[in-house]
Amino acid sequence: MTSSVLIFGLVNSAILMLTALGFSLIFGLSGVANLAHGAIYLSSGYVAWIFLNSLGLPYFLAVPLTIVAAGLLGAAIYWLVIMRVRGLGLSEVIATFAVGVAILEFFRWMGFVTYEFNLPVLIKGSLDISGVSVDYQRLVIVGVGILMAALLWLFAHHTKIGLALRGMAQDEYTALSLGIDSDWAAALSMALGSAIAALAAVVTLPLGIISINLGYEVLIMALAVTVLGGLESITGLVVGALLLGFARTVTGTYFDPKWMEVVYLIALVLVLAVKPSGLFGKYKELEERV
Amino acid sequence: MRIQAGFRKERIDRGIKARTDDIFAIASCREILYLVGPRFLLIAALLIFPLLKSITGIYWQNVLMITATIALLALSWDLLHSVGLVSLGQALFFGAGAYATGYLNSKFGWSPVLAIPAATLLGALFSTALLYPVLRLRGIYFGLITFAVPMLLMRIIEATKILGGTEGISGLTPLPGITITLYIIIAVTLVCVYGYQRLFETDYGLVFKAIRDNDRSVIAAGFNIQLFKAQAVFLAALPATFAGAFLTHHYQFVGLPAFAMDYSVLPMASVIIGGPGSFIGAMLGAFIVVPLSEFLRTFGTLRIVIYSLVLLVFVVGLPQGLFHYLKRKYDQFERLVPIEEVEK
C-alpha cells in the first residue's frame, strides 16, 4: 500500500507538473492567465489522434508535428485575440476562456466523444517495482516531467531568449527600453507554453481515453498548481505539483475516490485564504494578489 | 474603421444633450422627451411584455423569467465589479438564496411571502461571511476563489447528503400565476437598477469607486476597505440571492443545478456585452444574452461554440460594451477634422 502510494503519488505529481507547466510559463512570463490552456492541451490530443489514425503518420513524425501545431495555435491565439485586449485584465480572462470553451465544445460537436479516441503509448508493457506493477508509460511521464523541468530551468536562466522573457515578466518598461519587443515576447511565451501543453497531452493522454471534460479538469489542475507554487521559480511549481499529486493519491487510496478532484479546489481556496502569496511566493506575488 | 490620413475624429455633445444637463431640461417637451424617452421605452416594454401571453406563448414568458433572473445576477456582478472584485461564481449567491428558501419552505412550511425575503437576507449574509476571509485578494485571485467555492459547496452537498443531497428538495410552494410572478421580478429588477445607480451617486458609493480605482489610497485615507468590501458583497448578494429564491419557488424545486456554471457565466457575459459600470448596461446585456441563447437552441451542441464566439467578438471588438456605445451615439456626434500641421 505504502509503496503504491509513493509510486503513484510521484506519477500523479509528474502528470500535474507537466500539465501545469505550460500554463504557469505563460502566466509567469507574459502575465496572461491563459484559460484556453485546457483546450490547447485537449486539442493537441485530438490533432495527434488525427495525425496517427486519419493520416496514418508514424508516431515519431506525428508527435513533433503536433507539438509544432500547438505552438502555432498558441501564437495565433495571441496575435488574433489576446494582443487586442492585452492589459485589460478582465477582458483577457474572458477572451481566453471564450476561446477555450469554443475549441472544446467544437470538438464535442464534431463528435470526438467516443471510446475510440485514445493515443498509443510510447513503450508497451510494465515494470515491477517492489511489488507494484507500473506500466512504462507512467515511467516515461516521470522522465519527461523531470527532463522538461530541468530544460525549462536551463532555458529561463542560461539562454538569451529566456533571460529576455524573464526580464519582460519582471519589469515591462525596463525591458522595452532595452529593446525587447513586448508582443514578440508574449507571443513566444504563448507558443512555448502551448507546445509544452501539447507535449504533456501526447505523453499523459495515453493513460486513458480523451474526453472533453478533461479539458476543463486540466485547467483547474493547472490553476491549483500555479497558485500553490507561485510563479517565481520552477522549484515552487515542482513542490506544488508534488504536494497536490500526493494529496490526490492519498485521498484516492485511503478515502473516497470521488473526493479526488475536490483536493484541487480545497487547496486553491485554502492557500489563497491563508497564504495568498502561494507557498513560496515572495513579496512581488503578495503585492499582485492582495 | 480607418480614418483618412490627415484627419482626426472629434466627438462633440449634441446641443440637446448640453441643454438637458441642467435646469433647461424642463423648458420644452423635446428636451423632456430626450431625457425620459429611452428610460420610458425600456420600462414600458418590460411592463407590456407579460401581458402578451396569448401572442408570445408560455415558452417566451418563461424565457423572460430567466432573463430577469440573469439580469439580477448581472446587476450583482456589476456592483462587485464596480468595487474591483471580479466574480467568476455568481452561482454561489444564486445557490445560497435557492437553498435557503428551499429549506425554510420545506422544513418550517414558511409561505413564499415570508421565505423569499428571509432567504434573500440569509443567503446574502451566508455568502458575505463565506467570502469575508478572502476579500483582501485582488483581481483574478478573488475570481478564482469565487470560481472554486460553488463547485466545492456542490461537492459537499453531494457527499454529505444534507439539504436533499443529489435529489434536492422538491414540492415547494408554487408562486401565483406567471403574469404576477413576472411583474414582481421585473419590479425588483427595475428597483435594483435604480437603487444601485443612486447608490453610486452618494458619498458612500464614491468610496466603492475609489476602492476599485486605487485601493491603497483609500487605505491611506483612513478607511477600512475590508469592511467596505464586505458591505459591497452583501449589497451585491441581495439581488442574486433574491433571484435564486424566487426562481426556486417558480420551479418548486431546489437541487445541485442551483450551483450550475450557467448562473456564473451568463451574468458575466451579460455585463461584458452590455457594458460594465452602468447597471442599465448589465440589464440590457441580459436581455440580449438569454434570448440569444434560446434562439441558438436550434444549433444543438454547436450553440455553445457560437455563443463563445459572439462573446469573444464583443470582448475584442467592443470592449466598452453596447450600452456605452449606444449612449455615445445618442449623446454625441462625430466628425472628421483636419489635423493642423505643427510649425517647425
Contacts between the chains, C-beta under 8 A, distances in Angstrom:
chain1	res1	chain2	res2	distance
A	33	B	140	5.5
A	81	B	312	6.8
A	81	B	316	6.1
A	84	B	316	5.0
A	85	B	315	6.3
A	85	B	316	6.0
A	85	B	319	6.6
A	88	B	319	6.3
A	89	B	86	7.8
A	89	B	139	5.6
A	89	B	140	6.7
A	90	B	81	7.7
A	90	B	86	5.8
A	90	B	272	7.9
A	91	B	272	7.8
A	91	B	315	5.1
A	91	B	316	7.8
A	91	B	319	5.7
A	93	B	86	7.7
A	93	B	88	8.0
A	93	B	140	6.2
A	93	B	143	7.1
A	94	B	268	6.9
A	94	B	272	5.9
A	94	B	311	6.9
A	94	B	315	5.3
A	95	B	312	5.9
A	95	B	315	4.8
A	95	B	316	6.2
A	98	B	308	4.3
A	98	B	309	7.3
A	98	B	311	4.7
A	98	B	312	4.3
A	98	B	315	6.8
A	99	B	308	7.4
A	99	B	312	6.5
A	101	B	304	6.4
A	101	B	305	7.9
A	101	B	308	4.5
A	102	B	304	7.8
A	102	B	305	5.1
A	102	B	308	3.9
A	102	B	309	5.6
A	102	B	312	7.0
A	105	B	301	6.7
A	105	B	302	7.7
A	105	B	304	4.2
A	105	B	305	4.8
A	105	B	308	7.1
A	106	B	302	7.9
A	106	B	305	5.0
A	108	B	301	5.8
A	109	B	300	7.4
A	109	B	301	4.7
A	109	B	302	4.8
A	109	B	305	6.2
A	220	B	148	8.0
A	223	B	144	6.2
A	227	B	141	7.5
A	227	B	144	6.7
A	256	B	159	7.6
A	258	B	159	7.1
A	259	B	155	7.7
A	259	B	159	7.2
A	261	B	155	8.0
A	262	B	152	6.7
A	262	B	155	5.0
A	265	B	148	4.5
A	265	B	151	5.7
A	265	B	152	5.0
A	265	B	155	7.5
A	266	B	152	6.8
A	268	B	144	6.2
A	268	B	145	7.5
A	268	B	148	5.0
A	269	B	134	7.7
A	269	B	145	5.9
A	269	B	148	5.3
A	269	B	149	6.6
A	269	B	152	6.7
A	272	B	134	6.1
A	272	B	137	6.0
A	272	B	141	5.9
A	272	B	144	6.7
A	272	B	145	5.6
A	273	B	133	5.0
A	273	B	134	5.0
A	273	B	145	7.4
A	276	B	136	7.2
A	276	B	137	5.9
A	276	B	141	6.8
A	288	B	138	7.5
A	288	B	139	7.9
A	289	B	137	5.9
A	289	B	138	6.3
A	289	B	139	8.0
A	289	B	141	4.7
A	290	B	136	5.1
A	290	B	137	6.3
A	290	B	138	6.5
